[in-house]
Amino acid sequence: MSQITINGSSVGSALQGLLDCEDIVPGTEIGYETAKIIYTHHVLGAKMAEAPINMAQSQVREIAIPGGPEDRLKKAFQDEWRAIEADKQIFNLIRLSRVYGVASLALMPEEGDPDQPVDFEALYKVPVLKFNVFDPLNTAGSLVLNQQPNDPEFLKVPDSIRVNGKTYHRTRTVVKLNEEPIYLGYTSSAFGFVGRSVYQRALFPLKSFVQTMRTDDLVALKAGVLVAKMKQAGSIVTNAMKTLFGIKSDAVKQAQTYNVISIGADEAIETLNMQNLDGAYGMARTNILKNIATAADMPARLLENETMVSGFGEGTEDAKAVAGYIDRFRIEMQPAYDFMDEIVQRRAWSPEFYETIQKDFPEDWGDVAYKDAFYAWRNAFTAEWPSLLTEPDSEKAQTDDVKLKAIIAAVEIFKSEMDPANKVNLFRWAQDNINENKIMFTVPLDLDFQTLAEFVPPVAESEPAEPHPFAAQDSVERRVRAVA
């Protein structure tokens, strides 16, 4: 029997052999090679591993560094973040941890052994940082996890990893488990008592999903079949009758739109009847997808690839469920972001960068030492994810209107009771909050605080009236009265 080959390889695949295996039943253990095959070949493999990460990283974190030259600090941080491709490194770490159950991200040394700690203060001198992401086969033996219940390191990730006999210092690495380890719960795909692959519980429905793909292929193959109901010949079939049937068949085969063919009064031409296929087959396919999503503990919408009817802006129930899932997923990603944040801060806010800050802001930072400034910025640094459930611009404008009134009211109440130094701080606070309002004010407010501190307001001839309290409907009511 001849064997058909494509690009030198015999037709057939490891995925087909795997998913045709009758030994795969609910609860079958998944190994390293199986997880790799599903990720690289199964139609849902990459989606199960990557869809939550893509959605989590679809937005940029909102960075704030109060108390410093915020715009300059944010720009330097974001430029360095993009330069070292931090998002890509985190993506690969989380992706491999979901595929196998555990993965590690390491900052590689420029020279020397990786068992030496990172010199964070000298990171800005390194021209190009290099990162490696290791799967469990690379770190096999070093991430087994302790199974002694009386040991303080019981089921805890080791301080360091080993790759091909080389030990990596704990300051160089961050290890990510997919799910928490279970006592004596060995994970074959990760070679240790660690987390587990996202495919582990979903292996059997992943096998079932391949059958739905075969059904799709069969339907597509048979959908264009025409059934010609022709009057059968008598018991004696002559060559002339065979020729006549052949002519009729060719006429049906070659018929196109705008053509006319003739058939007998007792004959008919139909397509294959598949009208009853959609009900049972559609339900089975939907249930299989839901079973896979349930096994992977993720919303089925992420696998179904269907557009949400009202989207995230309107906050539908589907959108809320997905947004809640992504919020929890971002919390699990946070250790990787903390690891990269410190590296980026050290490189972005370098001594050379600080010299430019001292030149541009001598009154604030001219006499402050670099280390003091750096740790002040680092301690003030916050990075928060925006919500996936975004409000329409009209609702944002109403919210910003209320915030603006609150800012003005606070300034009106406190400014007359403050000394010049605190009054400057009050106006600086008001300016920073007003500049956060990008919808109402496209041009940022820029006050000269040194001049403001020296300014002596003229004496009023009479006592000012008590300011009218602000409310959310003030501006609306005034517009209504003006129209009336």
N, C-alpha and C positions, 0 to 999 in steps of 0.2 A: 504494500500500500504506500503510495507516494505521500510525502509530507509537505504541506504548503509552508513556505517561509516568508517572513517579512523582515527586510534589513538583516538577513542572516540568522534570524531567530525563528524557531518554530512557533506557529500560531498556538495560542493558549497562554495562560499567564498564571503567576503565583496566586493572584487574587481569585481567579476562577477556580483553581485547584483548592484554595483555602475555603471559599464560600460554598463550594459544591460538596465539601466534606460532610458526611452524615454524622460524624462524631461531634460536630458543633451543636450543642444543646444549651438551653438557658443555664448559665453558671459556669460555662467553660472558661478556663483560665486563659488569659491572653499573654503571649510572650513578646519579647522584643521584636523579633522578625515579623510577627503578625501585626503588631502595632505599626511598624514601618510600612508594611504593604498596604494596610488600610489607609494610612495617611497619604501615601504617594499614588494609590491607584483607585481607591473607592471614591465614588462620586460625592459622597458626603464626608469623606475623611478630612480633607483640609478645612471644610466649612465648620465641622464640629470643633476643630482645634483653634481656628483662627477667627471665626465670626465674632465671638465676644471681645477679643482683643481689638479687632478692627473698629468695632463700635465704641469701645471704651476710649480708644485713641483718636476717634473722629473729631474730638474737640480738644482745644488747647487749654491747658491749666491756666487759671487766672492767678498771676503772681503779684504779690504785694510785699514791699519792703519799706514800711513806714519809718520815718525818722532819718532817712537818708535821701540822697539825690535819686529818687525812685526811678524816674524815666531812664536815666543813664544806667543804673544798676540792672534794671529789667532788660534793657536792650543788650547789654554785655552778656548777661546770663543766657538770653534766648539765642544770641549769635553763636555762643560756644556750644549750647545744647544741640543746635543744628550741625555745627562743625564736626562734632564727634559722633553724630548720628545716634544720639541717646535713645530716641524712640525706637529705632530699628533694633538696637541691642536688647532693649526690654521686650520688644515684640518676640524676638527669637527665643529669649529665655522662657517666657510664658508659653509660647507655642510648643517647645520641646517638652516642657513639664506636663502639658496636657496630653501630648502624644504618648509619653512613656511613663509618667508619674512623678518624675523628678528631673531637674536640669540645673546647671550651674553657669553663672556668668562670672568671668574673671578679667581683671585688669592685668594685662601682660606687662612684664618688666621690659624697659628699654634695653637693659643689659643686666647680666647677673642672673641669679637664681630666683625663681618665683616664691621661694620660702622666706624671702626678706620682706618686712612690712613696707607699706607704701609711705614714701616721704611726701605727705600731702603739701607741705610748705614749698616743695620744689617742683610740684606738678606743672606749674605754669612754664617751666623751662623746657619741658619735653615737647619737641616739635609736633609730633603726631602720636596720639594715644591709640593703642591697639587693644581690642577686646576679643576674647574668645568665648563662645557659648558651647558648653560640654553636655552631651547627652549621657545617660547612665552607663553606656558601654565604655565611654571614655573614662568615667570615674569609678568603674566597677571595683568593689572592694572597700572603698573609702566612705560610701554612703549607705552602709547596711543598716545602721542605727542600733543602738544598745537595747538588748532585750532583758536586762537584769532589773527587775522592779525595785530593788533596794539601792540601785545606783543613781546618783543625782543626774546622770546623763541619760536616764531611761527615756527612750524614744525621742531624744533630742538630736537635732542636726549637729554633726561634729563641727569643731571650730575651723577645720581646714579640710581641703579635699586633696586627693592625689590623682594625678593623670600620668599614666605610663611611668610610674615610679617616682615622679616629681611631686613634691608637696607644695601646695599653694598656701601662703599666709592668709589668715582669716580676714585681714584688711583688704585683700585683693579680690575676694569672692563674695557672692551672694547666692545662696541655694534656694530654689523654689520647689516646693512640693505641691502636687495637685491633690488636694484633699489631705486630711491628717492621717498619720500612720495608725495602724491597728496592731495591738499586741499579738505577736506570732502570725500576723497577716502578711505573708511574704508576697511581694509583687514581682512576678516573673519578668514583666517588661522593664522593670527598673533595677533588677538584681539586688533587691534589698527589702527590708521591712519599712518601706517608706509610703509615699502616696500611691495613687493608682491611675492608670491610663483612663482618659475620658471614654475610651472604647470598651472598657472592661465589662460594664453592665449592658452595653448596647451591642455586643458581638452578635447575638442571635438575631435581633431585628435588623442589623446591618446585612446579615446574610439574606433575610427575607426581602429586603429592599431590592436586592439584585434580581429577584424573581419579577418584581414589578417592572424593572427595566427590560427584562426579556419580553414581558407582555407588551410593553410599548413598542418594542421592535417588531413583534409578531403582528400587532394591529397595523403598524405603518406598512408592513410588508404585504398584508392582505387587504388593506383598505381599497386598493385600486383594482381588485379582481372583479371582473364582470361575469355573471352567470347567464349564459344564453340557453333559454328553454326552447329547444327546437324539436319539431315533430320527428320522432324516430322513424327510420326506414323499416321496411318489411323484413321478412325473414331472409330474403335473397338480396344481398347488397352487391351491386355492380360497381365497377370502376367509375362509371359515370356518376353514380350517386355519391361515392366517396369524394370525387372531385367537386361536386355541388356543395357538400358540407364544408369542404376546405375553403371554397370561395366565400361562403357565408361567414365562416370564422375570420377570414382575412378582412372582410368588410367591416365586421364588428371591431376588430383590432385596430384598423386604420381610421375608423370614424372619428371625426373631430367636430368642434363647434361649427355650425353653419353647414355641415355635411348632411346628406339625406341617405339613409339606407332603407332597404325594404326587407321585411320579414313576413312570414306567413301569418294568417289570421289566428292560428292556434299557437303561435310562438310568442315569446317574451324575452326581454333582456333586463336583468336586475343586477344590483350589487349584492355583496355578502351582507346579510342582516346582522349588524353588531349593535342594535339599539339597546339590548339588555345588558351589554357589557359594562357600561359606565357605572351603573349602580353598585354592583358588588365589587368591581375592580377599584372604583374610586374610593369607596369606603375602606377597602383593605389597604390601599396605598396611604390614605390619610391616617389610619390607625397605626400603621407601621412607623410613619414619621413621628407621630405622637409618642409611640413607645420608645423610639430612639431618643427623642428630646427628654422624655421623663428619665430614661436611664442615665443620660448625661447631665441631668439637673439643669436644663436650660429651656427657655421658652421655645415652643414649637415654631413660632413665627420666624425665629432665626434660621430654621432649617427649611421651612416651606418656601422661602424666597418670594413671598407675596407682599405686595405693598399694603400697608395699613390704610384703611379707608380714609381716616381723618388725620393721620400723621401724628407726630409728636406734639405739634403746637396746640392741638385741641385737647390733649390729655385723655384720649380714649382709654378704655380699660386695658386693651392690648398694649397700648403705648405705656401705660403706667406699670404694667407687669414687666415689660422689657426694661424700662428705665430703672425700676427697683432692682432688677437682676444685675444690670450694668453697674449701679452704685455699689452693690456688694462686691462685684468683681473688681472694681477699682480699689477697694479696700485691700483685697488680696494681693493686688499688684504693688501696693505702697512700699514694701521693703525694697523692691528693685528701684523705685523712684528715689527713695531716701539715699540709696547707695550712689546713684548717678548725680543726685543734687549736690552732694558734698564735693564730688570730683569737679563738676562744672563750676561751682562757686570758687573753688581754689584757682581754677584756670581763668575764669572770667574776671574776678576781682583781684587781680595780681598787684604786686607793688608798683609796676609800671602804670597800670590803670589807675591806681590810687594817686599817683603823682599828678595825673591830669585832673582828678577830682579836687585835689588841694589847690591847683592853680585856678580852677574855675569857681571854686567855692571856698575862698580863703577864710572868710569870716566864720564858717561853720566847721571846716575840717583842717584848716591850716596848722593848728597846734595839736592835732590829734594823731597819736601814733598809728601806724598801719594796722598792727594786730588788734588794737582797741577798736578801730573802725570796722575791721573785717568781722570780728566776733559780734559787734553790735548789729551789723547788717545780717549776719547769719542767724542770730537769735530772733531778729525781727522778720525773717523770711517766712512767708506762708505761700503755699501753692494749693489752690482748691479747684476741683473740677466743677465746671458749670453744669447745671441740670439739663438733662436731655429734654425735659418737658419745658420748652421755651414758651414764654408769653408773647402774644402779638404785640407789635410796636405801640398800638393804641393803649393797651393795658400797661405797658412799661412806662409810657408817658404819664399816665395818671399816677402810677406809683412814684415816679420821679418828682411829680408836682408836689405830692405830699411830703417827700423827703426834703425838697427845697424849702418849703414853708417851715418845716421843723428846724432847718439850719438857720434860716433868717430869724426865727423866734428865739433860738438859743443865743444868737449874737446880740439881739436887741436886749435880752434880759441881763446878760452877764457883762457886756462891755463897759457899762457905766460903773460897775463895782470892782473893776480890775485895775491893777497897776500897768504901766506901759509894757513891761516884759510879758506878763500873762495875756495882755490884750493882743500882742503880736502872735502869741501861740494860738489864741482863739481864732484870729483871722487866718492863720496858716491852716488850722483844722478846717475852717469853713471853705477855704480855697481848694484844699485837697478833696473834700467831699463834693464840691460843685464840679470840679474837673472830672470826677468819676461819672458824671451825668453826660454821656456821649450823645444821647438822643436829643436833649433839649439844647445843649451847648456844644457846637462843633469846634469852636475855638477856645482853648483853655484860658482860664483866668491866671494872670501873672502879676502879683502885687510886689511892690518894692518894700520889703519888711523893714529894712534898715531905716528908710525914710519914714515909714509908718511909726516906728518906735520913737523917732524924734519929733513927730508931729504933735503940736499942741492945738487942740480944737478951740475955735473962738467961743467966748462966753455967750450963752444964749440970753436974750432979753427977758424971756419968761420961761417958766418950767414947762418942759414938753409934756403933752398929754400921754396918758398911759397907752402903750401900743395895743392895738386891737388884736385879740388872739386869732391865730391862724387856724383854719379848718380846711378839710379836704374839699369842701364845696364853695369856699369863698370866691374863687375865680369864676366858677360856674354861675353863682348867684349874681355877681357883678355883671357878667355878660348878659344874663337874662334881663336885669334891670335896664341895662343900656339899650337893649333891643326894644323893650317895652316903652 
